[in-house]
């Protein structure tokens, strides 16, 4: 979770901040030597979920004397985060790393560490922890002391649209009811429409209603939780991995980014959704002359959610800001246009193409294989970034969509016959590992995997 640096829309060169990560890993290891519960949990995260403790850490508490060291490593004060007196939050604006709280008045550090779980009550129930939770149910920030050993405090926290560290004493009148109503409205929203234009207009209206009820940042939280749930219902790899993480009470709090696919004509509408929910633009990929696609990456600075939004591009589109300027339709569909033609817009009918979470890359691959879930060849295999899809989930395709693609000349009769009989790949779970806090993407590698998962190439062999 990090605020965005200046000129964020032009950033493609996110640095590898290995010294900053190594510093944090050393502090975490010091903490684990004094807190047996946290050490055991870290071992279980690895053995049972294929994840690394670092990717679950929300914050770690150090002495204020660490300020000069943090500055040399690229950390800066997080001025947007509320903290208790005598505490100061720091973050690294160019890296995907946990935040640090500097504290006055103690001799032994690190003396506190907190992990982020999707549901604090679920985490505590799994581990049979019966202690008071700071903050009322469904509030913006909740925290519970899980283990107090040898001068260290191990916490679990739960967040909703909030960057700070102050639990609420009381909820505003009616807020819990508003939140539950908003969650329900999003969960049961209409997704299938006669036209995507109609769908987006009604979705805009629903978003405006939800934002008026609970505020922008909380709306972002619940909308993306709902999108993960919808995607998970249609992806077996997601169901298996979520169950593995839920056995430790963790949920999807290790999510890295959410990928939505869009037709050319609806991409600006997808951007409008993101703008309503408080997202700010980061990198914009122009790969039209290389691979026929483009993407706008966005980040919500309060929730820390990243969206990777894909669209087909033509070579001439690389000169425009396609995230703001409408794109005309094209007769020859690329990978993304065909996917949306077969399944629908990601933010409407079809849901996400994939959720990418942070794991121990090699370990997760082997563990999922033991569950009967295979992983495709990595499309990023760099020292600081490893990415691979699980084998795709095949979805049935509606006949009216296939017939429309035939009439438009986008697929031929034989392809139509096979899509109707066999369906088409719909979604994946993505296995990602970052090192050095690297928060960017590899455009060349993404081009390769987009080409590799073209629905026309992923038909079963006859």
Secondary structure, DSSP 4 states (H G I P E B T S, - for coil): --PPPTTGGG-------HHHHHHHHHHHHHHHTT-HHHHHHHHHIIIIIS--GGGGEEEEEEEGGGHHHHHHTTEEE-TTS---TTEEEEEETTS---EEEEESS-SSSS-EEEEE-S-HHHHHHHTT---PPBS-TT-SEEEEEEEEETTEEEEEEEESS--S----SSPPTTHHHHHHHHHHHHHT-----SSHHHHHHHHHHHHHHHHHHH-HHHHHHHHHHHHHHHHHTT-HHHHHHHHHHHTTT-TTTTEEEEEEE--TTTHHHHHHHHHHTTEEEEEEEEEHHHHSEEEEEEEETTTTEEEEEEEE--GGGGGS-TTTSPPPP-SS--HHHHHHHHH--IIIII--SEEEEE--HHHHHHHHHHTT--BPPPSEEETTEEEEEBPPEEE---HHHHHHHHHTTSS-HHHHHHHHHH-EEEEEEEEEEE-TT-----HHHHHHHHHHT-TTTSSPP-
